[in-house]
Amino acid sequence: MTNYEEVLEQINAVPAGVTGNDRSITWLTDAQVVGLARNHRGHLELFLAGDQLKPRTGTVKSAMHYHSWHRDTQPPLSANRILLPALGHFDQVGAFIAAELLREKADANLERAFVVTEPLIELAIKRLEISENAILGLVGELLLLDALCRRADDMHVGLVVQAWDGWRRSARDLTWEGTGVEIKTTTRTTSSHAVHGVHQIEPAATTDDAPGESRLLLVSIGLRQTDPNVPASSIPSLVESIVARLTVSGASGLVDEFLKRVAMYGSESGIGYEHATMANEAPFTTPFSVTFIRGYDMADPAVEVLRRDDVVAHQHVDAQSLTFRVELPATISLNNPIAGARRVAEAILGLHS
């Protein structure tokens, strides 16, 4: 039987495909039932050769595709392919899933082994998706913070970095002189974002304990994973840029605290990026290009989303517990949203081009 360590060692040697649909499948046993490959972006795929499998869970169903693969010197291969989320520690998770399938004797009865293993596959994919979202979120927050640092004058750079609260559980990702900033990142082509509680899309009201917010900008950032060697941003490059700006502006004393805060981001989701030791490690080196950055003034009545007043009328509903998705158009009015990293940064800082 092939164990986890042996599978992981084989995975480390699996080459990436050269182009779109080319694959070099590494079979884990001579039976050629459980195999692994990488697509041209280096993302890991699990191949289960044989009849079409029927997942019971939506998570696995959306990750699995049944296909006939043409081979040069052999008959076509019919296989179920599971594409693991692009980010997260996918090699280790792929090794775990493959080893479990083999332990359940997939070579002899793939359908039975899959039925037994599917709950583990579902948990593994969900865990990867959480890590993936945390990494995308960190890239988005660092992109905006970097834009703010570039636009702020030297005396304010340190204060801007200290104003970033998105590294921990907080009511707002960043607050600057009465402007609240909520940062949302997506790989979709539109400003489509999950919202957790109406406080994420409304300015905070003034209370006895806090001054409240004069306005709230929801900053929608679209990212697309790029191919290697294409100019793009990554977590290490963004961190380096912010550290350099802190140093040049005379706020080098804040560098260590900033790096600690970056390391705290997503730690509960299992990422925890330590810049000193992880700057060359996947998945943090994944390059992203920005498809859009939009700053939405959420107080604009033309922004048609759920408001607190819509919810508080229902006294048996906890307004903070609501989770829903907003679909914000690229244009709401002449000045809403503000488009582009520089203009969004200027709007937050109260500057003008």
N, C-alpha and C positions, 0 to 999 in steps of 0.2 A: 504494500500500500504506500502511496506517495503522501508524505506528511507535509505540514504547513511550511517548515523550513526549506524542504526540497522544492516545493512549488514556488515559494518566494524567490529562491535562487534561479529557477527557470524563468520566472517573470522578468527578473532584472536583465536577462539576456534577450528578451523579445524585441526585435527591431521594429521601428515605425514603418508604416506603409509609405511607399514613394509618392503615390498620388491618391486621389479621391477614394476609389473603391478597391485599390490593390491591397491585399493582405498576405502576410506570411504567418500562417497559423502554427503555433508550437503546441503539439499534442502532448499531453502529460503522461499518457500511457500508450502502449502499443495498440490498444483497442481503438484509439482515435475517436473517442466519444467526447471527452472534455478537453478543450483547447483554449489557447489564449492568443490574442493578437493585439497590435496597436494600429490605430488609423494614422493618417499622415500628420495629424497634430500630436501624435504620441499618446492619445487617450486609450486606455485599456478596454478591451472587449473580451467577453467570455463567450466561447462557441460551444454549443451542446448539439452534437451531430445526431440526426435521427428524425423521427416524426415530430410534427408540430406539438409543442407543449402548450397547455392551457392554464396560464396563471390565474389564481383566485383573487389576488390582490391588485388594486388599481396601480400601485407603485411599481410592481414588477411588470405588470401588463404594459405600462407605458414605456418601460425600459427595454422590453424584449421585442425582437422582430424575427419573423421566420422568413428564410430566403434560400434561394438556390444559387450557389456560388460556382462559377465556371472555373475549371482547372485545365491547364495546358495538356497534361499527359494522362489525366485520370477522368472518370465520369464526374458529372457535376456533383457538388456536395450540398445536400439539404441540411440546414442547421438552424437552430435557434440562437440568435445573437443577443447578448445582454450588454448594452453600452453603459458602463459605469459613469457617474457624474465626472465631469472633467477635472474638478479640483478636489482637494482633500487628499487623504493618504490612500489613494486608490490601489496602489500595488499591494499593500498589505491586506486591504479588504478583498481584493480579487483573489489573493492567495488563500485567504480564509474560506471564501465561498467555494473555490475549486477543491480545496482539501476536504471540505465537508461533503461535497458531492461524491468524491471518490471514496470517502469513508462509508458513505451510504450505498456503495457498490453501484455507482452510476454506469460503469462499464457493462454490467450485467442487466440492469433494469433502470434506464434513465428516467422513465416516467415516475416510478416509485421514489427514486432518490430525489427527484425535483420536488415532488409533493412534500416530502419530509423536510427538505432544506428551504423551501420557499419562505417560511416565516423569518429565517435567518437572513436570507437575501433581501427581504423587504426592510428589515431593521438596518442592515448594512447600507443600503441605498439611501434610506432616510437620514442616517447619520452623516453620510457623505454630502447629502443635499444641505444639511444644516451647516456643515463646514464650508461648503461652497458659497452659501449665502453670506456667511461671516467674512470670507475673503473678499467677495465682491463689495460688501459693505465697507470694509476697511479701505479698499482701493478708492471708493467713492469719497469717503470722508477725507482721506489724505489728499486726493486731487483738489478738493475745495480748500482745504487748509493750506496747501502749497500755493494755490492761486491767491489766497488772502495774504499770505506771507510775502509773496512777490509784489503785491500792490500796496501793502501797508508801508508807511515810512519807518525808518529804523527804530524810532523810539516806541513804536506800537507793536513791533513784530512779536516780542516776548509776551505781551499782553494778549495778542490774538491767539497764540499757541496755548496759553493758559486758559483762554475762554472756551477751548474745545472740550466738550463734556461727553462726546459720543463714545469714548473709550470705556465708559461704565454705564450701568443702568441709571438713566437720568431722564428728567422730564423733557429735556431739549438737547439736541446735539451740539448746539453752539448758541450763545447769546452775546450780542454786541450792542451796547448802548440802547437797549430797549427793543432791538430787533431780534426776534427768535428765529433760529434756522433749524429746519428739519431736513436731513439729507436722506434721500432715497435713491438707491442704485438698481438698475435693471439691465438685463441683456436683451430685453425685448426692443422692438423698433419704435415703441411708443412709450409715453410716460404713464405706464401702468404699474401701480404700486400697492402692496398690501399695507393697510393702515390698522394699527392696534390701538383703539381708543380714539375718541374724537379730539382729545387734547393734542394729537399729532397734527391736526389740520386746522386748529383754531388758535389765535393768539391767547396767551394766558391772561386771565383777568387779574386785576389788582386785588390783593388781599391785605390783611393786617400784617402778614409775614413777608410779603413780596410785592415789589412795585408793578408786577405784570409786564406785558409786552405791548408796545405801541403798534407792532405789526409782526406778522409771521410770514417768512419766505419758506416755501417747500422747494428745495433744490432737487430737481430731478436730473439724474446723471445716467446717460446711456453708455454702456460699455460693450465692446466687442473684442473677443479674444483674437489676437493677431498671430500670424505665423512668426516663428523665430527669425531674427535678423531684420525685422521690420521695425522702424522707429516707433516706440510705444512707451507706456508707463507701466511700472511694476511697483509692488510694495517696497522693495529695497531702494529703487531709484527715487521714489517719492520721499521716503524717509531721509535719504541722503540730501535731497534738495532742501527740505525743511531744516535739517541740522545745519547745512551750510548757511542758510539765511539767518538762522539764530546766531551763528558764530560771527558772521560778517556784521550783523546789526548790533553787536555788543552784548547779546543775551546768551552767551555760551554757557552761563551758569544754569540755564534751564534745560540743557540738552539731555542730561541724565534723567531728569524727571519726565521729559517728553518720551524718551525711549522706554521708560517703565510703563507709561500709559499706553503706548502702542502695544507692548507685550501683554497688557491686560485685556486689550480688545479681543473679543471672541474666545477668551480662555475657557469660558463655560461651554463653548461649542467645540472645544478641542483643538483650536488652532494656536493661539499664543505665540505671536511672532517675536522672537528674540533677535534683534538686529545684529548684534555682535557675533552670533554663532549660526544664524540661519539665512544670511543674505544670499547664499548661493544654493539654497535648497528649494526643490519643488515642494509644494505648489506655489510658494511665495514669489518665485522668479517669473511666473506666468505673465506674459506681456499683454496689455490691453490698450486698445485705441478708444478714444472718446467719440461716440456718435452724436451726442448732444449734451449740453448742460443748459437747463432752463430753471429760472427762479420764479416760482408762482407766488404772487401776493394772494394769500388765502383769505384775506378780508374782503376781497373783491366780490360783490354779490353775484357777479357773472360766473363765478366758480360754483357750479352746482353740485355740492357734495352734502353729505349728512352734516348737520350742525347739532350742537349741544341742545338747542331748543327743540329740535326734532325728537330728541331722545328723552329729555327730562319730563316731557308731558306723560311719558309712560313710567309711572313711579316705581314699578316693579322691575325695571331694567337698570343694570349698572352700566352707565355710559362709558366707563373706562374698559369694560370687558368686551366691547364690540370689536370684532375684526371684520374688515371688509376691504374691497379693492377699489381704488379710484382709477379712472381712465381719463387723464387730463389731455385735452387737445393741444396741438403744437401752438395754436394761436387762440387766445380768449378775447383779447382786446388789443388796442394799439400798443400799449405799454406792458401788457401782461400775457405771457411771461417775459422776463428779461432773458435774453439769449447770450450764451457764451461765458466762459469761465471768468474772463477779465471784467465784463460788465456786471456779472452776478457778484463778484468780489467787491466791486466799487459800490454797488447798491447796499451791500451789507455794511461796508465801512463808512457809508455816507459820503463817498467821493464822487467826482464827476470826471469824465474823460477829458 
